[in-house]
């Protein structure tokens, strides 16, 4: 009996040892799960381009016979990234799921790509141009495959359903003399794809600590506001800065590929939850930030030159409408007079836009607009065209109303 037990133990040990050796071999060759679903990596071609890419110019190095990156380099990088992602547990979404995601996240509707100069689609990739350079399509095409540090381009792989930027192959893979290889994906590529397309909460937490520029860009560049947690994080990081006023406006609107204005209703919903009475946090300045941006839009210094007059009025009206609600809530003791400020900045043409658009269908707008005539007088006298102090005080509302009775 003891001999039988010893024999069984020997068999178990031998089997486990063989299994261990098998796993080591697979790991050493970096054979990924994706090999069952796609063509294996073309190692000979990768080696050829690794050599070619030794003469890619950088700020530190220039070559008389410099190598220019091309679609072939992008495809090889994308193949490596795909293999690495699958090996890391990335679940490739279906075409329908993926198309819906990129439409929601990047405001990319594949049916409207021809209308947008900042997006290109060919060779199995949608290119989201980051640096528009001189805006000429030929310039964008000529520099499309340059490294991310130059272009800030993002590539959407429409065949295998993931995103990445342009890499040199040496940043993604080590190839040995026996053609065995090791894939070494940057952590943020794994995290971005698993957060965006696999809804991974752990990856989200890593990204908002380690990849903040990309995460802010999802909201501010692409207008992705459906993730309430991300949107709240971006809002709380973003304050109005008179030296960079447009940055604050990115919380509220975007122009899509068709050139149409899209207001972020979700931003107002999150702001409403953040702005509470007697708050000691930085959120107590939300109305101040809105006021700063409203005044910027209304000033002659405003350079939001991609907005039409009607679009600018629509943004300003929605900002004022959001802020004005707190004038009528005694819990806030609000004295910002935002609707009065709007009245001050809008000219006759702007007011015609308001009326023509039925005050953009904002339910109480007309009532609050009419009630803000005194506030317009006050801010003009005390801030914009005058100054109040011990030597001068404007009429109070009772005195002023005697001279300006409501119609």
Residue pairs with C-beta under 8 A, 6 or more apart in sequence:
28 180
29 180
29 181
30 87
30 180
30 181
30 182
30 183
32 83
32 84
32 86
32 87
32 183
33 86
33 87
34 82
34 83
34 85
34 86
34 87
35 83
37 86
38 79
38 82
38 83
38 160
41 79
41 80
41 83
41 181
42 76
42 79
43 175
43 179
43 181
44 179
45 76
46 76
46 80
46 169
46 173
46 175
46 181
47 175
49 72
49 73
49 76
49 169
50 169
50 170
50 175
52 67
53 67
53 69
53 73
53 168
53 169
53 170
54 67
55 63
55 65
55 66
55 67
56 66
56 67
56 68
56 69
56 147
56 168
57 63
57 66
58 147
68 145
69 145
69 146
69 147
69 166
70 145
71 123
71 145
73 145
73 166
73 169
74 125
74 145
74 155
74 166
75 123
75 124
76 169
77 164
77 166
77 167
77 169
77 172
78 125
78 155
78 157
78 160
78 164
80 169
80 172
80 173
80 183
81 162
81 164
81 167
81 172
81 185
81 189
82 157
82 160
82 162
83 183
84 172
84 183
84 184
84 185
84 189
84 190
85 162
85 185
85 189
85 190
85 193
86 92
87 183
88 185
88 190
88 194
89 194
90 162
90 190
90 193
90 194
90 197
90 198
91 197
91 198
92 160
92 161
92 162
93 101
93 161
93 197
93 198
94 161
95 161
97 197
98 158
98 161
98 197
99 110
101 196
101 197
102 108
102 126
102 156
103 109
103 110
104 224
104 226
105 196
105 218
105 222
105 224
106 128
106 154
106 156
106 222
106 224
107 222
107 223
107 224
107 254
107 256
107 257
107 262
108 119
108 126
108 128
108 156
108 257
109 257
110 121
110 126
112 257
112 258
113 119
113 120
113 121
113 126
113 257
115 257
115 258
115 259
116 256
116 257
116 258
117 132
117 135
117 137
117 140
118 128
118 129
118 132
118 257
119 126
119 127
119 128
119 129
119 257
120 126
120 127
120 129
120 140
120 141
120 144
121 127
121 158
124 157
124 158
124 159
125 155
125 156
125 157
125 158
126 155
126 156
126 158
127 144
127 153
127 154
127 155
127 156
128 153
128 154
128 155
128 156
129 140
129 144
129 151
129 152
129 153
130 148
130 151
130 152
130 153
130 154
131 150
131 151
131 152
131 153
132 140
133 139
133 140
133 143
143 150
143 151
144 151
144 153
145 166
146 153
146 166
147 166
147 167
147 168
148 165
148 166
148 167
151 166
153 165
153 166
154 163
154 164
154 165
155 163
155 164
155 165
155 166
156 162
156 163
157 163
157 164
161 197
162 193
162 197
163 192
163 193
163 196
164 189
164 193
171 184
171 186
172 183
172 184
172 185
173 181
173 182
173 183
173 184
174 181
174 182
174 184
175 181
187 206
187 210
188 207
188 210
188 211
188 214
190 203
191 200
191 203
191 206
191 207
191 210
191 211
192 203
192 207
192 211
192 214
194 200
194 203
195 203
195 204
195 207
204 229
204 230
207 214
207 215
208 215
208 230
208 233
215 230
215 233
215 234
216 234
216 237
216 238
218 224
218 230
219 225
219 230
219 231
219 234
219 250
219 251
220 234
220 238
220 247
220 250
220 251
221 250
222 254
223 253
223 254
223 256
223 262
223 264
224 230
225 231
225 264
225 265
225 266
225 267
226 266
228 266
228 269
228 270
231 266
231 267
231 270
232 270
232 274
234 251
235 251
235 267
235 270
235 271
235 274
236 274
236 282
236 283
238 247
238 248
238 250
238 251
239 248
239 282
239 285
239 289
240 248
240 288
240 289
240 290
240 292
240 293
240 296
241 247
241 248
242 292
242 296
245 292
245 293
245 296
246 303
246 304
248 289
248 292
248 293
249 293
249 296
249 297
249 304
249 315
251 264
251 267
252 263
252 264
252 267
252 293
252 315
252 318
252 319
253 261
253 262
253 263
253 264
253 315
254 261
254 262
254 264
255 261
255 262
255 306
256 262
261 307
261 311
261 314
261 315
263 314
263 315
263 318
268 318
268 322
271 286
271 322
272 322
274 283
274 286
275 283
275 284
275 286
275 287
275 326
276 283
277 331
277 332
287 323
287 326
287 334
287 336
287 338
288 336
290 319
290 322
290 323
290 338
291 323
291 336
291 338
291 341
293 319
294 316
294 319
294 320
294 323
294 338
294 341
294 342
294 345
295 341
295 345
296 302
297 304
297 312
297 315
297 316
297 345
298 316
298 341
298 342
298 344
298 345
298 346
299 345
302 312
304 312
307 315
309 349
309 350
309 353
310 353
310 357
313 346
313 350
313 353
313 354
314 357
314 360
316 342
316 345
316 346
317 342
317 354
317 359
317 360
317 362
317 365
318 360
318 362
319 338
320 338
320 339
320 341
320 342
321 339
321 362
321 364
321 365
321 368
323 336
323 338
323 339
324 338
324 339
324 368
324 372
326 332
326 334
326 336
327 334
327 336
327 337
327 338
327 339
327 368
328 368
337 372
337 375
337 378
337 379
339 368
339 369
339 371
339 372
339 375
340 372
340 373
340 374
340 375
340 376
340 377
340 378
340 379
341 375
341 376
341 379
342 369
342 372
343 369
343 372
343 373
343 375
343 376
344 376
344 379
344 380
344 384
346 354
354 360
354 369
359 365
359 366
359 369
370 406
373 404
374 397
374 400
374 401
374 404
377 394
377 395
377 400
377 404
378 394
380 386
381 388
381 394
382 388
382 394
386 392
388 394
394 400
395 403
